[in-house]
Amino acid sequence: MFTLHIEHAVGDYEAWKQMFDSDPLGRKTAGVTAFRVMRPVDDGNAVRIDLDFDSRTDAEKMKVALEELWKGPGAALMRNPRALLTETVEDVAL
């Protein structure tokens, strides 16, 4: 499994969440199999998103698409976005 870890600051979480929920890049069509939205408990203006993929190619394409999206009008809702692609090498439930 490949995961695209995304993080950035937001000025207005509710406005950002509306944009995220509108799914401008079509997550399912782009190969996302699951996602998680997280916020640090001590910083309500920060957001972390994990997008899971079966395919590295799909994850890499999404990273490029996100970087383009971040240059557009929605960019005003977030600050300092960044994305890191990882591969799960071990996943253990205890």
KETITI-267753 format. One record per residue (C-alpha): x, y, z. Coordinates in steps of 0.001 Angstrom, whole numbers, padded with zeros to 6 digits, always signed. Example, Ala and Ser with C-alpha at 12.3 -4.5 7.8 and 13.67 -1.06 7.14 Angstrom:
<nodes>
+012300-004500+007800/+013670-001060+007140/
</nodes>
This chain:
<nodes>
+000000+000000+000000/+001130+003526-000755/+000058+006526+001301/+000239+010170+000377/+000676+012107+003637/-000485+015710+003259/-000244+018486+005796/-000891+022194+005849/-002259+025002+007965/-005783+026331+007435/-007255+029668+008426/-010843+028421+008452/-011230+024674+008962/-014934+024608+008060/-014335+026382+004714/-011393+024087+003981/-013481+020996+004874/-016221+022060+002465/-013648+022283-000317/-012158+018903+000663/-015599+017275+000749/-016389+018662-002729/-013604+016312-003927/-012216+018492-006738/-009749+015813-007887/-012108+012838-007756/-010393+010701-005136/-012117+007415-005962/-011551+007761-009706/-007904+008687-009022/-007337+005403-007168/-007740+006447-003539/-008885+003381-001587/-009249+005094+001818/-008486+008418+003451/-008136+009905+006917/-008427+013558+007954/-006688+014434+011217/-006112+017551+013277/-003525+017903+016018/-005293+018133+019367/-003335+021258+020247/-003660+023074+016889/-007102+023382+015275/-005566+025314+012382/-003477+022391+011138/-004723+019521+008997/-003176+016178+008139/-004639+013939+005455/-003625+010409+004490/-004712+009133+001084/-004191+005393+000559/-003536+003804-002843/-002874+000309-004139/-000769+001745-006973/+002364+003858-006648/+001640+005345-010066/-001813+006520-008946/-000319+008042-005782/+002354+009870-007773/-000278+011218-010194/-002365+012460-007257/+000669+014219-005766/+001210+016099-009039/-002507+016949-009266/-002515+018248-005683/+000525+020436-006335/-001349+021979-009274/-004514+022401-007186/-002508+024190-004514/-001592+026872-007075/-005267+027626-007828/-008075+029520-006100/-008415+026974-003275/-004871+027799-002215/-006224+030734-000214/-007730+028239+002248/-004387+026663+003161/-000821+027635+003969/+002424+025744+003380/+000937+022564+001890/+003253+019619+001453/+002894+015989+000509/+005079+012958+001141/+004592+009604-000582/+005310+006528+001525/+005047+002781+001083/+003780+000591+003906/+006396-002040+004635/+004795-003352+007807/+001345-002977+009338/+000738-004734+012659/-002405-004587+014769/-001978-005366+018474/
</nodes>
